[in-house]
């Protein structure tokens, strides 16, 4: 069965041998919601999108970036503004979607939202 399933059936398959930093977290709660709302709709407030809603993606934004397999068949790339309302919550004024997550605002100072991910794919 190990030969049939390959490395995935071995103990610790997929575990990193060495991390690039010394871990400091004592506890982590990782939530994964397959099929849930996108982080873009929940936490990624982009007010400038209101101004360009409906227009074709400008070359000044795309800058020759490659299209992914998911978008390569599209004939049009319209800009789309958020469909839901965002409000500022907590002492730092964290933008959170108030329509889809009406209660998350009450714990805005107790959660972490990572906004450092980057992709050049379109």
C-alpha positions in Angstrom: 0.0 0.0 0.0 2.9 2.4 0.7 4.1 1.9 -2.9 0.7 2.5 -4.3 0.0 5.6 -2.3 3.6 6.9 -2.4 5.1 9.4 0.0 1.8 10.7 1.2 1.2 7.5 3.2 4.5 7.8 5.1 4.6 9.3 8.6 5.2 13.1 8.6 4.6 13.3 4.8 4.6 17.0 3.8 6.3 18.1 7.1 9.1 20.5 6.6 12.6 19.3 7.7 13.6 22.8 8.8 11.8 26.1 9.2 13.2 29.4 8.1 12.6 31.1 11.5 12.4 30.0 15.1 8.7 29.5 16.0 7.4 31.7 18.8 3.6 30.9 18.8 2.4 28.9 21.8 -1.0 28.1 20.2 -2.5 28.3 16.8 -6.1 27.9 15.7 -6.3 27.3 12.0 -9.7 27.5 10.3 -10.2 26.2 6.8 -13.7 26.6 5.3 -13.9 24.8 2.0 -16.5 26.6 -0.1 -16.8 29.5 2.4 -16.8 33.2 1.5 -13.5 34.5 0.0 -11.1 36.5 2.1 -11.4 39.2 -0.5 -15.1 39.5 0.2 -14.5 39.4 4.0 -11.4 41.4 4.8 -9.9 42.9 1.7 -11.4 46.4 1.5 -10.5 48.2 -1.7 -12.4 51.5 -1.9 -10.6 52.5 -5.1 -12.4 49.7 -6.9 -15.7 51.8 -6.7 -14.2 54.3 -9.2 -13.2 51.7 -11.8 -16.1 49.2 -11.3 -17.3 47.8 -14.6 -14.4 49.0 -16.8 -11.9 46.6 -18.4 -8.8 45.8 -16.3 -6.4 48.6 -17.2 -3.0 47.6 -18.7 -1.4 49.9 -16.0 -2.6 47.4 -13.4 -2.0 44.2 -15.4 1.5 45.2 -16.6 1.9 42.1 -18.8 1.3 39.7 -15.9 0.5 36.2 -17.0 -3.0 34.8 -16.9 -3.6 31.7 -14.8 -5.3 28.6 -16.1 -8.5 29.7 -14.4 -8.6 33.0 -16.3 -6.8 32.3 -19.5 -10.1 31.4 -21.3 -11.8 34.7 -20.3 -12.5 37.2 -23.1 -13.1 40.1 -20.7 -11.5 41.2 -17.4 -13.9 43.7 -15.8 -13.0 45.4 -12.5 -15.5 44.6 -9.8 -16.1 46.7 -6.7 -17.0 45.0 -3.4 -20.6 43.8 -3.3 -20.9 44.2 0.4 -20.4 46.9 3.0 -17.2 47.3 5.0 -16.9 49.1 8.3 -14.0 49.9 10.6 -13.8 48.0 13.9 -11.6 47.9 16.9 -9.0 50.3 18.2 -7.0 50.1 15.0 -9.9 50.7 12.6 -9.7 47.3 10.9 -11.9 47.1 7.8 -14.2 44.1 8.0 -17.2 43.2 5.9 -20.1 44.2 8.1 -22.8 42.4 5.9 -21.3 38.9 5.9 -19.6 39.0 9.3 -21.7 41.2 11.5 -20.3 39.9 14.8 -16.6 39.7 13.9 -16.3 43.4 14.5 -16.8 42.9 18.2 -13.6 40.9 18.4 -11.5 42.9 15.9 -8.8 43.6 18.5 -8.5 40.0 19.4 -8.0 38.5 15.9 -5.1 38.6 13.4 -5.7 39.3 9.7 -2.7 38.6 7.5 -2.4 41.0 4.6 1.1 40.3 3.4 0.3 37.7 0.7 1.1 38.6 -2.9 0.6 37.1 -6.3 1.3 38.3 -9.7 -1.0 35.9 -11.5 -4.2 37.2 -12.9 
